[in-house]
Amino acid sequence: MRRFGHILLAATGLSVCAMALAVDYRVETLAEGLEHPWSLAFLPGDGMLVTERAGRLRLIEADGALREAPIAGVPEVFVGGQAGLFEVALAPDHADSGLVYLSYACGTLAANTTCLDRARLDGQRLVERETLFRAVPDKQGRSHYGGRLTFLPDDTLVLGLGDGFDYREQAQNPANHLGSLVRLNLDGSVPDDNPFVDDSEARAELYSIGHRNIQGIVFDTTRSELLIHEHGPRGGDELNRIIPGANYGWPLVTHGVDYTGARVTPFTELPGFESPLLHWTPSIAPSGMTLYDGKAFPEWRGDLFVSALVARQVHRLIREDGEIVGQEALFTELGERIRDVRTGPDGALYLLTDSAKGRVLRVVPPSPP
Amino acid sequence: MTNRWQPLVAYVAAVLDATLLGSIVQTQFNLAALSALGAEISFTTRLATTGHDLLGFTPLYGSLIAIMMLGAMPAASVVTRWLGSGAWLIHALAAALGLWVTLWIVDTLAPMPTLIAATRSLEGTLAMMATAALGGWGYAILAYFDWDGASG
C-alpha cells in the first residue's frame, strides 16, 4: 500500500499542484556569465561564493557585483563532461575559522574520482588547503560523481557520491565508495559511530549504499531527517530518507530503465532495500535541493525545493508533518536548466542556471512587504 | 524471387536477425550481473525482461544495426567478389567488426562511457559481436542463394 502511495504520488504529483495556492514572486538576475555554476554559499556579510564547473571559485560581493578574478588557491580540478568543481560549503564555524569545503572531480580521464578539500578563505584566496577525502577506487570516464555535501548537527558532514556510470554494480559493494553517501568528521576522519566501522570488509566512511548519483542533500533539523535525491537512468529519479547503514538498491531496484530502453533490473522493490519516498518517472534530473525556512514566502516554509535540469524547473515538494503531499512546478517560465536552489539568509530563494553563460537568480516577493 | 530484390531482403533479414539476437543476449548479460549481486531471477522474470527489452531496446539498437549493416554488407560483398569465395565468413566478420566500430563511435560521442551496458565487458562485447556476425552470415546466405536454381 505504501508503495502504491508512492507511485500514486509520483503519477499525480503535478496535478496536485493545481490545488496548491500560487505564490507571486519576482525573479532578479544577481550575476551572469558564469560557466556552468554548480553551487552557492552565503558568506557572513552578504557576499556569496559560487563554483563554476570549469574549475573556478567566484565571489559575489556584498553589493551584488561579481568579482572578475576567481578566488585563487582552488585545487587542480579534472574538468570535462560532468566532471569539474562541484560544491562549496562554509564550515559551521566559518565566521570564526574562515574554513570552506570544496568537492570536485580529481584525477585524469583514465583514472578519476570525487575529492573533498578544506581550506581557509583569506579574502582573495584559499590558503592552508588540505584534501580530506578521496573516494576509492579511481575510475574511467566523466560521469556520476555526486559531489553535494551538507553538515549534520553532530559536527559531521555527509558527502554524496556517484556510481561512475559504468560501475553501477559497485554501488552494492561496501568495499568501495562508488554509489554511496559517506559521513566524515569535519577534519576528514571517520566518526566512530558510522554504520560500517565494525565491518572489516567495508569502507568505514560509508553511511548508506546503493545510490546511483546523489545530487541533492538536505538535513531537516526540525525532524532530524536526512533527505537526499539522486538521478535515476531513464526514469527512476528518487527522493530518499536516509537511514544509517541502509541500502537503497541501485542497480537491483529502480523505477527507471537504461538510456537504451533496456531494463537495468526487473525489480522496482525487493526485501532489504529502502524504497524512495517518491520517484520521478519520467526523469526530471534533480540537481540541487533546499528546505525553505525563510520569511519572505510564508506559504513555502517547511517545503522542499528541488531544482531540475531536464525538466527546466524547480519542484516544490509540499509537505505536511514531513510527509510530501503534493508537488508544484515553479519557474518554468525561465526555460532554463536549473543546477541548484538555495534558501538565502534574506529569505529569498536563489537559483543557479546551468549553461555556459549561467546566472545567479534571486526569487523575491513581487513587492517589498 | 528476382535478383533485384534479393539484397534488400537479405539486408532486412540481417538487421532483424542481429537486432533481435543482440537484444536477447544483452538482456542475459544484464541479468547475470544482477544474479552476481545475489538477485534470484526466475525463468518467468527472465522471459518477461527479455520480452521487455525486445520492445524497449530494439528501436535504438536496431537503428544502430541498420546503419552499420548499410556499410558493412556492401563492403563485405566487394571483398567477396575480390576474393572469389568465402562469402559467409566475410559477411559475418564484416558485421562483427562493423558493430565494434559502431559501438566505439557511439561511446566516443555519447556523454556516458558505455551506452550499452552489456558491452562494458570484453565477454559482453564479443557476445554482441557474435550476434551481429550471425546477422552478417544470414545476409550472405540470402544474398548469394540461387533462388531460381533452388526453385527450378
Interface residues (C-beta under 8 A of the other chain):
Chain A: G81 Q82 Q140 G141 R142 S143 F165 D166 R168 E169 Q172 P251 L252 V257 D258 Y259 T260 G261 A262 R263 V264 T265 P266 F267 L270
Chain B: S23 Q26 T27 N30 L31 A33 L34 A36 L37 A39 I41 T45 A48 T49 H52 D53 G56 F57 T58 P59 L60 Y61 P111 M112 P113 T114 L115 I116 A117 R120
